[in-house]
Amino acid sequence: MGRTNRKRRSTLANRAIAASAALALGGGGLLAANIYASAGESKNSTRNAQTTAASVATIKCPDVGQKLTNVPRRARAGVDKELAKLDQQVTEAYKRLADTRQAQAGDPGYVNNAILSPLKSKRVATIDRISNNINRAGGKGPRGRGKLAGCQGVPADQPAGGGQGQNGGQAGNGGQNQNGGQGGDNGGQDGGNGGQADNGPVAADFQDITQVQPTGGPKGVGANGLPANGDSGSTGTFTTVCGTNENELRNSDNVIVAPGVSNGAQHQHDYVGNQSNDAFASDEDLAAADTTCQNQGDKSSYFWPVLRVQDGQDDIDAGAPGGGQDGNVGTIAQVSEAQLKFVGNKTSDVVAMPTALRIITGDAKAFVNGLNNANTNWSCTGFEDRQLTDKYPICPEGSSVVRSSNFQSCWDGQNIDSANHRTHVAFVQADGTCANGFQAIPQLQVRLVYDVEAPQIQDGQVQNPFAVDSFPDQLHKPITDHNDFINFFDENTMNEVVDCINSGQDCK
């Protein structure tokens, strides 16, 4: 099940981690490759794109799951398993891309013929099964199978795309060098510039926080430290203390997006709160589980991708799925502080969250998907009025890395989940209200602190970098950070949360 509930860590000094060597994006330099046309082109977009000199660092495929907004409930389990297969197919193709650099250099059509074309064929068959699942349950399967199946090769510095999606996103900045960065011209192909055998991160993924202009604080939090969601309507807070995952409960599952699929996330998660969360946990399992929260009325599950230091050391999962087998290597950094706070709404009272409500904030595939669902906040202690979205921070001496995630706080009033795990919840509008008849619920704000050594940039190379775990094809970009929550407050405790927030109290 991908679980790594470890009691001790292996610390081999050898940097050559065999399990991740297959992911190395070796042989920098330019690569001439045919790539499939973008899925957004016309109906005849199955033709090959014109051959260009491009540094093909990774693979970009349409995110089929985000297109599925209306899947009958009885079809969702089967659909989720097929969506996980699509993820695995991309990972396998990415590994072939990484393993065949020499062949690519000698054959301009290699990427298209040997990697992207077979990948498209597999995706067509999987999307057909998804459609059949949906159709048999009385729904309508996704249209445009060919467009959804076709993928393309992209360079590591490809624009992440703009636009403001339903879930906030990073509209307008294009995702690249928002705050200057360390340049952006190496594209991740510098042969050694990547912290994880050129699977990222690279120097351009880091920014000196002291050189960033103040931005007012994380999105969803006011510059004065007061919750932007609750500075005039429901102004109270409820803080739940659930520890920092001291028992090192981790696995590479994701019961929200890939229930019943071992290693569905392809990266490790830290878990606090609920102690029974894996891919195979039912709602009944989660409701009956132990919790690390001091308030035993809170059995909610809080989980996020681990942060690793690329120090050349093997962690316990170096040869395991979600770890070295999926390109996630180095020492897992222990969270030094984990603050879990629920705040109110700017214009109204909040209502209770339903039991088993699932919320994902951010997008684990934002590097290739674009910014519509991205929701990242990176900073340093003492500098939290300055936030980065597409860069990891380089903190000065005595300052620690901070990851902040502020969740959607508008709920459709009916569903605990949706087919794409997005449309049943939303962020507030600019005026603080919920649109489309949605109801305001307590907003979860997660603040994680890590005491890690600051990376150094020398001659365009990053030394001792850190990065969040990611899908292999996402190159460990900071824009892919995300956070997950499943509500299992008991009814009495949830009522206390709502009462505290609506009455303006600060409770624990």
C-alpha positions as CSV (number, residue, x, y, z in Angstrom):
1,M,0.0,0.0,0.0
2,G,3.1,2.3,-0.2
3,R,3.2,2.8,3.5
4,T,6.4,4.0,5.1
5,N,5.6,4.1,8.8
6,R,9.3,3.9,9.6
7,K,11.2,3.6,12.9
8,R,14.6,4.3,11.6
9,R,16.2,5.7,8.5
10,S,18.9,4.2,6.2
11,T,21.7,6.7,5.6
12,L,23.9,5.3,2.9
13,A,26.5,7.8,1.8
14,N,26.5,6.7,-1.8
15,R,24.7,9.2,-4.0
16,A,24.1,6.7,-6.7
17,I,20.6,5.6,-5.8
18,A,19.8,2.8,-8.3
19,A,16.1,3.0,-7.9
20,S,16.0,6.5,-9.2
21,A,18.7,6.3,-11.8
22,A,16.2,5.4,-14.4
23,L,14.6,8.8,-14.0
24,A,17.8,10.7,-14.8
25,L,17.3,13.4,-17.4
26,G,20.9,12.9,-18.6
27,G,22.7,14.4,-21.5
28,G,21.8,18.1,-21.4
29,G,21.9,20.1,-24.7
30,L,19.2,20.5,-27.3
31,L,17.1,17.7,-28.7
32,A,15.4,17.7,-32.0
33,A,12.1,15.9,-31.6
34,N,8.7,15.5,-33.3
35,I,6.0,16.1,-30.8
36,Y,2.2,15.8,-30.9
37,A,0.3,19.0,-31.5
38,S,-1.4,20.6,-28.6
39,A,-4.6,19.0,-27.5
40,G,-6.2,22.4,-27.8
41,E,-5.8,22.5,-31.6
42,S,-8.3,21.7,-34.3
43,K,-10.0,18.3,-35.0
44,N,-7.1,17.4,-37.3
45,S,-4.5,18.0,-34.6
46,T,-3.3,14.3,-34.7
47,R,-0.7,15.4,-37.3
48,N,2.8,15.8,-36.0
49,A,4.0,19.2,-35.0
50,Q,6.8,20.7,-37.1
51,T,10.2,19.3,-36.1
52,T,11.9,21.9,-33.8
53,A,15.0,22.0,-31.7
54,A,13.6,21.7,-28.2
55,S,14.9,20.4,-24.9
56,V,12.2,17.8,-24.2
57,A,12.3,17.5,-20.4
58,T,8.9,16.1,-19.7
59,I,5.5,15.0,-21.1
60,K,2.3,17.1,-21.1
61,C,-1.0,15.3,-21.4
62,P,-4.6,16.6,-21.0
63,D,-5.8,16.1,-17.4
64,V,-8.8,13.8,-18.2
65,G,-9.9,13.8,-14.5
66,Q,-10.5,17.5,-14.5
67,K,-12.8,17.2,-17.5
68,L,-15.1,14.8,-15.7
69,T,-17.5,17.0,-13.9
70,N,-20.6,14.7,-14.2
71,V,-19.8,11.1,-13.4
72,P,-22.6,8.9,-11.9
73,R,-21.8,7.9,-8.4
74,R,-21.8,4.1,-9.2
75,A,-19.3,4.7,-11.9
76,R,-16.8,6.7,-9.9
77,A,-14.8,3.9,-8.4
78,G,-14.1,2.3,-11.7
79,V,-13.4,5.7,-13.3
80,D,-10.9,6.7,-10.5
81,K,-9.0,3.5,-11.1
82,E,-8.8,4.1,-14.8
83,L,-7.6,7.7,-14.1
84,A,-4.8,6.3,-11.9
85,K,-3.8,4.1,-14.9
86,L,-3.5,7.2,-17.0
87,D,-1.1,8.7,-14.4
88,Q,0.9,5.5,-14.4
89,Q,1.1,5.5,-18.2
90,V,2.5,9.0,-18.2
91,T,5.0,8.0,-15.6
92,E,6.2,5.0,-17.6
93,A,6.5,7.2,-20.7
94,Y,8.4,9.8,-18.8
95,K,10.8,7.1,-17.5
96,R,11.4,6.0,-21.1
97,L,12.0,9.6,-22.1
98,A,14.7,9.8,-19.3
99,D,16.3,6.5,-20.2
100,T,16.7,7.0,-23.9
101,R,18.6,10.3,-24.3
102,Q,21.3,8.8,-26.5
103,A,18.7,7.3,-28.9
104,Q,16.8,10.6,-29.0
105,A,20.0,12.5,-30.0
106,G,20.5,10.3,-33.0
107,D,16.9,10.2,-34.2
108,P,14.7,13.3,-34.5
109,G,11.6,11.2,-34.6
110,Y,12.4,9.0,-31.6
111,V,10.3,10.9,-29.0
112,N,7.3,10.9,-31.2
113,N,7.5,7.4,-32.6
114,A,8.9,5.4,-29.6
115,I,7.3,7.3,-26.6
116,L,4.4,9.7,-27.5
117,S,2.7,7.5,-30.1
118,P,2.6,4.4,-27.9
119,L,1.4,6.5,-25.0
120,K,-1.4,7.9,-27.0
121,S,-2.6,4.4,-28.0
122,K,-2.6,3.3,-24.3
123,R,-4.5,6.4,-23.3
124,V,-7.1,5.9,-26.0
125,A,-7.9,2.4,-24.7
126,T,-8.1,3.7,-21.1
127,I,-10.3,6.7,-22.0
128,D,-12.6,4.2,-23.8
129,R,-12.9,2.2,-20.6
130,I,-13.7,5.4,-18.7
131,S,-16.4,6.3,-21.2
132,N,-17.8,2.8,-21.0
133,N,-18.0,3.0,-17.2
134,I,-19.8,6.3,-17.4
135,N,-22.2,5.2,-20.2
136,R,-23.2,2.0,-18.4
137,A,-24.1,4.0,-15.3
138,G,-26.4,6.3,-17.4
139,G,-24.0,9.2,-17.9
140,K,-22.2,10.6,-20.9
141,G,-18.5,9.8,-21.4
142,P,-15.9,12.4,-22.3
143,R,-15.9,13.8,-25.8
144,G,-12.9,14.3,-28.0
145,R,-11.1,11.0,-27.2
146,G,-8.3,11.8,-29.6
147,K,-7.6,15.2,-28.2
148,L,-7.7,13.9,-24.6
149,A,-5.4,11.0,-25.5
150,G,-2.7,13.0,-27.4
151,C,0.3,14.2,-25.4
152,Q,3.3,16.3,-26.2
153,G,6.9,16.8,-25.1
154,V,7.7,20.0,-23.4
155,P,10.9,21.8,-22.1
156,A,11.4,22.3,-18.4
157,D,10.8,26.0,-18.7
158,Q,7.6,25.8,-20.7
159,P,5.0,28.4,-19.6
160,A,2.6,27.0,-17.1
161,G,-0.3,28.8,-18.6
162,G,-2.5,31.6,-17.2
163,G,-6.0,32.1,-16.3
164,Q,-8.1,32.2,-13.1
165,G,-9.9,29.0,-12.5
166,Q,-12.8,28.2,-10.2
167,N,-10.3,27.3,-7.5
168,G,-8.3,30.6,-7.5
169,G,-5.0,29.8,-9.2
170,Q,-2.2,32.2,-9.9
171,A,-3.9,34.2,-12.6
172,G,-1.8,36.3,-14.8
173,N,1.8,35.5,-13.8
174,G,2.3,32.7,-16.3
175,G,4.0,30.7,-13.6
176,Q,7.5,31.6,-14.6
177,N,10.0,33.9,-12.8
178,Q,7.2,35.8,-11.1
179,N,9.7,37.2,-8.6
180,G,12.8,37.3,-10.7
181,G,14.2,33.9,-9.8
182,Q,17.6,32.8,-10.7
183,G,17.1,33.1,-14.4
184,G,15.2,30.6,-16.3
185,D,17.3,29.7,-19.3
186,N,18.7,26.4,-18.1
187,G,15.4,24.6,-18.6
188,G,16.5,21.9,-16.2
189,Q,18.9,20.2,-18.6
190,D,22.2,21.3,-17.2
191,G,23.4,17.8,-16.3
192,G,23.8,18.0,-12.6
193,N,21.9,21.2,-12.0
194,G,18.9,19.1,-10.9
195,G,18.8,18.0,-7.3
196,Q,17.3,14.6,-8.1
197,A,19.5,13.3,-10.9
198,D,18.1,16.1,-13.2
199,N,14.5,15.3,-12.3
200,G,14.5,18.7,-10.5
201,P,14.6,21.0,-8.8
202,V,17.0,23.4,-10.7
203,A,18.6,26.7,-9.8
204,A,15.7,28.6,-11.5
205,D,13.3,27.1,-9.0
206,F,14.7,29.0,-6.1
207,Q,14.5,32.7,-5.0
208,D,16.3,34.6,-2.2
209,I,13.3,35.7,0.0
210,T,15.1,38.9,1.0
211,Q,14.9,40.0,-2.7
212,V,11.2,39.6,-2.9
213,Q,8.8,42.6,-2.6
214,P,6.2,42.3,0.2
215,T,3.0,40.8,-1.1
216,G,0.8,41.1,2.1
217,G,1.0,37.5,3.2
218,P,-0.4,34.2,1.9
219,K,-3.4,34.3,-0.4
220,G,-6.5,34.2,1.9
221,V,-4.7,35.8,4.9
222,G,-4.6,39.6,5.5
223,A,-1.3,41.5,5.7
224,N,-2.1,42.2,9.4
225,G,-2.3,38.5,10.2
226,L,-6.1,38.5,10.4
227,P,-7.9,36.0,8.3
228,A,-9.0,37.7,5.1
229,N,-12.0,35.4,5.1
230,G,-13.1,36.5,8.6
231,D,-12.2,40.1,9.3
232,S,-15.8,41.5,9.4
233,G,-18.3,38.6,9.1
234,S,-17.6,35.6,11.2
235,T,-14.3,36.6,12.9
236,G,-13.5,33.7,15.3
237,T,-11.0,30.9,14.9
238,F,-10.7,27.3,15.9
239,T,-7.2,25.8,16.1
240,T,-6.8,22.0,16.2
241,V,-3.4,20.7,17.5
242,C,-2.6,17.4,15.8
243,G,1.2,17.2,16.0
244,T,3.9,17.2,13.3
245,N,3.7,13.5,12.2
246,E,6.2,12.5,14.9
247,N,5.4,8.9,14.3
248,E,6.4,9.3,10.6
249,L,3.2,7.9,9.2
250,R,3.5,8.2,5.5
251,N,2.3,6.5,2.3
252,S,2.1,7.2,-1.4
253,D,-1.7,6.6,-1.7
254,N,-4.4,9.2,-2.1
255,V,-7.8,7.9,-1.0
256,I,-9.5,11.1,-2.4
257,V,-8.4,10.9,-6.0
258,A,-7.3,7.2,-6.3
259,P,-9.3,5.1,-3.8
260,G,-8.4,1.5,-4.0
261,V,-5.1,2.1,-5.9
262,S,-1.8,1.5,-4.1
263,N,0.7,4.2,-4.9
264,G,-2.0,6.3,-6.5
265,A,-0.1,9.5,-5.7
266,Q,3.3,8.4,-6.8
267,H,4.8,10.5,-4.0
268,Q,4.8,10.3,-0.2
269,H,2.4,12.2,2.0
270,D,2.8,13.2,5.6
271,Y,-0.3,12.4,7.7
272,V,-1.5,14.1,10.9
273,G,-4.8,13.5,12.6
274,N,-6.5,10.4,11.3
275,Q,-4.2,7.3,11.5
276,S,-6.0,5.0,9.2
277,N,-5.8,6.9,5.9
278,D,-4.6,4.8,3.0
279,A,-6.0,4.0,-0.4
280,F,-8.2,1.3,0.9
281,A,-9.8,3.1,3.9
282,S,-13.6,3.4,3.9
283,D,-15.4,6.3,5.5
284,E,-16.3,3.8,8.3
285,D,-12.6,3.0,8.8
286,L,-11.7,6.7,9.0
287,A,-14.6,7.4,11.4
288,A,-13.4,4.7,13.8
289,A,-9.7,5.5,13.6
290,D,-7.3,6.8,16.1
291,T,-6.2,10.4,15.8
292,T,-3.1,12.4,16.8
293,C,-5.2,15.5,17.5
294,Q,-5.3,16.6,21.1
295,N,-9.1,17.1,20.7
296,Q,-10.3,13.6,20.2
297,G,-13.4,14.9,18.6
298,D,-11.3,15.6,15.6
299,K,-10.5,12.5,13.5
300,S,-10.0,14.5,10.3
301,S,-7.2,13.6,8.0
302,Y,-4.7,16.3,7.1
303,F,-2.1,15.3,4.5
304,W,0.4,16.9,2.2
305,P,3.4,15.8,0.1
306,V,6.6,15.5,2.0
307,L,9.5,17.9,1.7
308,R,12.9,16.3,1.0
309,V,16.5,17.6,1.2
310,Q,18.5,16.5,-1.8
311,D,21.5,15.5,0.3
312,G,22.5,12.3,-1.5
313,Q,21.3,10.1,1.4
314,D,18.9,7.2,1.0
315,D,15.7,7.4,3.1
316,I,13.8,4.4,4.0
317,D,11.7,4.5,0.8
318,A,14.7,4.8,-1.6
319,G,13.7,1.5,-3.4
320,A,10.0,1.8,-2.9
321,P,7.0,3.1,-4.9
322,G,6.4,6.7,-4.1
323,G,10.0,7.1,-3.1
324,G,13.1,6.2,-5.2
325,Q,11.1,4.2,-7.7
326,D,9.2,7.4,-8.6
327,G,12.1,9.8,-8.5
328,N,11.6,11.1,-5.0
329,V,14.9,10.8,-3.3
330,G,16.9,12.3,-0.5
331,T,16.1,12.7,3.2
332,I,12.5,13.5,4.2
333,A,12.4,16.7,6.3
334,Q,10.5,16.5,9.5
335,V,7.9,19.3,10.0
336,S,9.0,21.4,12.9
337,E,5.6,23.2,13.2
338,A,2.2,22.3,11.8
339,Q,-0.5,24.8,12.5
340,L,-4.1,23.8,11.5
341,K,-6.6,26.7,11.9
342,F,-10.2,27.2,10.8
343,V,-11.4,30.7,10.2
344,G,-14.6,32.4,9.2
345,N,-16.1,34.2,6.2
346,K,-15.8,37.9,5.5
347,T,-19.5,38.6,5.0
348,S,-21.5,35.9,6.8
349,D,-21.7,33.2,9.4
350,V,-20.4,29.8,8.5
351,V,-22.3,26.5,8.5
352,A,-21.0,23.1,9.6
353,M,-19.0,21.0,7.2
354,P,-20.6,17.6,6.5
355,T,-18.9,14.5,7.7
356,A,-16.4,13.0,5.2
357,L,-16.2,16.2,3.2
358,R,-13.1,16.0,0.9
359,I,-11.2,19.1,-0.2
360,I,-8.0,19.3,-2.3
361,T,-6.3,22.7,-2.6
362,G,-3.6,23.2,-5.2
363,D,-2.7,21.0,-8.1
364,A,-0.1,18.2,-8.0
365,K,0.2,18.5,-11.8
366,A,0.3,22.3,-12.1
367,F,3.6,22.4,-14.0
368,V,2.0,20.9,-17.0
369,N,-1.7,21.6,-16.3
370,G,-1.3,25.3,-15.9
371,L,-2.3,27.5,-13.1
372,N,-6.1,27.2,-12.9
373,N,-6.0,25.1,-9.8
374,A,-2.6,26.1,-8.5
375,N,-2.6,27.4,-4.9
376,T,0.9,27.7,-3.5
377,N,2.5,30.0,-0.8
378,W,6.2,29.6,0.0
379,S,8.0,31.9,2.4
380,C,10.4,32.1,5.4
381,T,9.8,32.8,9.0
382,G,10.3,36.5,9.6
383,F,9.4,37.3,6.0
384,E,5.8,36.0,5.7
385,D,4.6,39.3,4.2
386,R,6.6,38.1,1.2
387,Q,5.2,35.1,-0.6
388,L,6.4,33.0,-3.6
389,T,4.1,30.9,-5.8
390,D,6.4,29.3,-8.4
391,K,9.7,29.4,-6.5
392,Y,11.2,27.7,-3.4
393,P,12.5,30.3,-0.9
394,I,16.1,30.7,0.0
395,C,15.9,31.8,3.6
396,P,18.5,33.8,5.5
397,E,20.4,32.3,8.5
398,G,18.1,31.8,11.4
399,S,14.9,31.7,9.3
400,S,12.9,28.6,8.4
401,V,11.0,27.5,5.3
402,V,7.2,28.0,5.5
403,R,4.5,26.4,3.3
404,S,1.0,27.8,3.6
405,S,-2.2,26.4,2.2
406,N,-5.5,28.1,2.5
407,F,-8.4,26.0,1.4
408,Q,-11.7,26.5,-0.5
409,S,-14.4,27.7,1.9
410,C,-17.6,27.7,-0.1
411,W,-19.6,24.4,-0.3
412,D,-22.4,23.5,-2.7
413,G,-24.5,22.4,0.3
414,Q,-25.1,18.8,-1.0
415,N,-22.0,16.8,-1.9
416,I,-19.0,15.6,0.1
417,D,-17.0,15.1,-3.1
418,S,-17.4,15.6,-6.8
419,A,-16.2,13.6,-9.8
420,N,-13.2,15.8,-10.4
421,H,-12.8,16.5,-6.6
422,R,-13.1,20.2,-7.3
423,T,-16.6,21.5,-8.2
424,H,-18.4,20.8,-4.9
425,V,-16.3,23.5,-3.3
426,A,-14.9,26.9,-4.3
427,F,-13.0,29.9,-3.1
428,V,-14.8,33.0,-2.0
429,Q,-15.3,35.8,-4.5
430,A,-13.3,39.0,-4.3
431,D,-16.0,40.6,-2.1
432,G,-15.8,37.6,0.3
433,T,-19.1,36.0,-0.7
434,C,-19.8,32.6,-2.1
435,A,-21.1,32.4,-5.6
436,N,-23.7,30.1,-7.2
437,G,-25.7,29.6,-4.0
438,F,-22.8,27.9,-2.2
439,Q,-22.6,28.2,1.5
440,A,-19.7,29.5,3.6
441,I,-17.9,26.9,5.7
442,P,-14.9,27.2,8.0
443,Q,-11.8,27.8,6.0
444,L,-8.9,25.5,6.8
445,Q,-5.5,27.2,6.9
446,V,-2.4,25.0,7.1
447,R,1.0,26.5,7.9
448,L,4.0,24.1,7.9
449,V,7.5,25.1,9.0
450,Y,10.7,23.3,8.2
451,D,14.2,23.8,9.7
452,V,16.3,23.0,6.6
453,E,19.6,24.3,5.4
454,A,19.3,27.0,2.8
455,P,20.3,25.9,-0.7
456,Q,23.2,27.7,-2.4
457,I,23.4,28.8,-6.1
458,Q,26.9,28.6,-7.5
459,D,27.7,29.1,-11.2
460,G,24.1,28.5,-12.1
461,Q,24.0,25.3,-10.1
462,V,21.9,24.6,-7.0
463,Q,23.7,23.0,-4.1
464,N,21.8,21.1,-1.4
465,P,18.3,21.9,-2.7
466,F,15.0,20.8,-1.2
467,A,11.8,20.1,-2.9
468,V,8.3,18.7,-2.4
469,D,7.6,15.1,-3.6
470,S,5.8,15.1,-7.0
471,F,4.7,12.9,-9.9
472,P,7.9,12.2,-11.8
473,D,6.9,14.2,-14.9
474,Q,6.3,17.3,-12.8
475,L,10.0,17.8,-12.2
476,H,9.5,18.7,-8.5
477,K,8.4,22.2,-9.3
478,P,7.3,24.4,-6.4
479,I,4.0,25.3,-8.2
480,T,2.9,21.6,-7.8
481,D,2.5,21.9,-4.0
482,H,-0.9,20.9,-2.7
483,N,-2.8,19.9,0.4
484,D,-5.6,17.5,1.3
485,F,-8.3,17.4,3.9
486,I,-11.1,14.9,4.9
487,N,-13.5,16.1,7.6
488,F,-14.1,13.7,10.4
489,F,-14.9,16.1,13.2
490,D,-17.7,14.5,15.3
491,E,-21.0,16.4,15.3
492,N,-20.5,18.0,18.7
493,T,-17.0,19.2,18.0
494,M,-17.9,20.6,14.5
495,N,-20.8,22.5,16.2
496,E,-18.2,24.0,18.6
497,V,-16.0,25.0,15.7
498,V,-18.9,26.8,14.0
499,D,-20.0,28.5,17.3
500,C,-16.5,29.7,18.0
501,I,-16.0,31.2,14.5
502,N,-19.5,32.8,14.3
503,S,-19.3,34.3,17.8
504,G,-15.8,35.8,17.2
505,Q,-14.0,33.6,19.8
506,D,-10.5,32.1,19.4
507,C,-10.8,28.4,20.5
508,K,-8.8,25.3,20.6
